Amino acid sequence: MRTEGNTVAIYDSLHRTAFTTANVKQLSVVSQDIAKGSPLRLRFANAQRQVGGNDCGLFALAKATALACG
């Protein structure tokens, strides 16, 4: 996840194209200070697709490192 203004970029290695209502509520709570009263916008960013169902932790660490390093 990365934020710019009231837009939250989602880097999902499973390549889902939509989130459940519960997911959106969780994101809203996490990014309340970011949106500052504006509607929260979700953008699905391009992310490398994981093959196995057990690799999500490694993909999350790799993407977080890449974002932190620019």
C-alpha positions in Angstrom: 0.0 0.0 0.0 1.2 3.5 -0.8 -0.6 6.8 -0.4 -0.7 10.0 -2.4 -3.2 12.5 -1.2 -6.5 10.6 -0.7 -5.4 7.9 -3.2 -4.2 4.6 -1.9 -2.2 2.4 -4.3 -2.6 -1.3 -3.7 0.2 -3.6 -4.7 -1.4 -7.0 -4.8 0.7 -10.0 -5.9 -2.5 -12.1 -6.2 -3.9 -9.6 -8.8 -7.3 -9.2 -7.4 -9.3 -6.5 -9.1 -11.7 -5.6 -6.3 -11.9 -5.7 -2.6 -14.7 -6.6 -0.2 -16.5 -4.0 1.8 -14.6 -5.2 4.9 -11.3 -4.6 3.1 -12.3 -1.1 2.1 -13.4 -0.3 5.7 -10.0 -1.5 7.0 -8.2 0.7 4.5 -10.4 3.7 5.5 -9.5 3.3 9.1 -5.8 2.9 8.4 -5.8 6.0 6.2 -8.2 8.3 7.9 -5.5 11.0 8.4 -4.5 10.7 4.8 -7.9 11.3 3.2 -8.8 14.2 5.7 -12.5 14.0 5.0 -12.2 13.4 1.2 -13.5 10.1 -0.3 -10.8 7.4 -0.3 -9.7 6.4 -3.7 -8.2 3.0 -4.4 -5.8 2.4 -7.3 -4.5 -1.1 -8.1 -0.9 -0.7 -9.0 1.2 -3.0 -11.2 2.8 -5.7 -9.1 4.6 -8.9 -9.9 2.3 -11.9 -9.7 3.1 -14.6 -7.1 2.7 -18.2 -8.2 2.2 -20.0 -4.9 -0.3 -19.2 -2.2 2.4 -19.1 0.5 4.7 -16.5 -0.9 2.7 -13.4 0.0 4.9 -12.5 3.0 8.0 -12.5 0.8 6.3 -10.4 -1.9 5.1 -7.9 0.7 8.7 -7.5 2.1 10.2 -7.2 -1.3 7.6 -4.5 -2.4 7.9 -2.6 0.8 11.7 -2.5 0.4 11.4 -1.4 -3.2 9.0 1.4 -2.3 11.2 2.5 0.6 14.2 2.7 -1.7 12.4 4.6 -4.4 
